[in-house]
Amino acid sequence: MELKFILNEKNVVTEIEADSLLIDVVRDLGCLSVKRGCETSNCGLCTVFVEDKPVLSCSVLAARVEGQHVTTLEGLQEEAADFGAFIADQGAEQCGFCNPGFIMNAIAMFRENPHPDDEEILAYLSGNLCRCSGYEGQLRGIKAYLEFKDSQKGEA
Amino acid sequence: MLQIKQYVKVTSLDEAYELNKKKSNVIIGGMHWLKMSSKSVGTVIDLSGLGLDEIVETESTFEIGCMVSLRQLETHEGLHAYTMGAMRDAVKDIVGIQLRNTATVGGSIFGRYGFSDVLTVFMALDASVVCYKAGEISLKEYAKKKADRDILVKLVIKKQPLRIAYLAQRHARTDFAMLTCAVCFADGMWRAVLGGRPEKAEMVMDEEKLLTNGISVTEAQAEAFGKYVAEQLEFGSNMRGSAEYRKEIAAVLVKRALLTAGGNA
């Protein structure tokens, strides 16, 4: 069947099967940041935005995004590079396995709640499994990033 | 691995009902469970084009479409206020925000899962279910029925003055609950609902009148009611806990939830 959708602001037409999963379709279209981790709807590594909401692309039928906007890390390069570099400088990424999904979900959080408290950050991160840090580094890194962004705004 | 021959985004409930008569076809909610199976499905039936993804609050009810996501339940201010935060407490630890953005209330309730936080809190709220053919039926009854080919269209919560609190015991934040618990005071009586025993949620009313001061509850009364509820229900063992452990925890969760929902005497 034919699928038309908007991938990273570009109109896409592609052929899919009824049981094609969104993760496979976006990867076939070159979005290799989207990775298959657990495949049981738990790890968050396959996170993409559908209509600006973070979802698990390993569990979404591709057919369901007909006509919708899908955004991957490739479509968020400016935001992702800014935040990713800051997090790396903070030493808050370790093995890096969780990073693509983690950055996607963090960007979703910044958009929904620009000033989250610790509990709200941890609640958001709970959908991204990280076995290295217990989220300590990520929590510290996100807080430092938000402070940095606020101080930049103050200077502007 | 799940195999699907055909995908149909239906344009009416009637179309969905006709398609769903065939046993090899299935209605999809968030599809998280179905996707982990190795079933061979004829047609998956998608209800997402029917406008059933809204929470409609009126003066007397909340009407919650079957395609409403768990995240919508979590962030709806009206539901949050009415349930004293219990709705948010019930869903906030279900995996992560990404899953809750697609997992649906209809899928959760239709599945009648033993571990279900969602079934527990809706049952405590004395919600009803509206099915396409069977019409409105209390969730308490619906939960006991075996899954059939009818379509769960929406859930209805009739507003009334109430006090409610939700608690669950998890070994880790996003794991399945080892035990789910909601207590609610309405119509002059307390009720407790416990799920994850590991069987699905069941309700126990304060038939013995252990809580006699309306919403006011003393610690001793809360403890007595907790033990009473634990005695009324059956508990089983699985990888998350033994029956004995669950029974002990059940009494404690009921007590704590009562002291949260009730005022001090």
Interface residues (C-beta under 8 A of the other chain):
Chain A: M1 E17 A18 D19 L21 T40 S41 N42 G44 T47 K53 P54 V55 L56 C58 S59 V60 L61 A63 R64 E66 N105 A108 A123 Y124 S126 G127 N128
Chain B: L2 Q3 I4 K5 Q6 Y7 K9 I28 G30 M31 H32 K35 M36 V44 D46 S48 R71 K92 D93 V95 G96 I97 Q98 L99 N101 T102 R173 T174
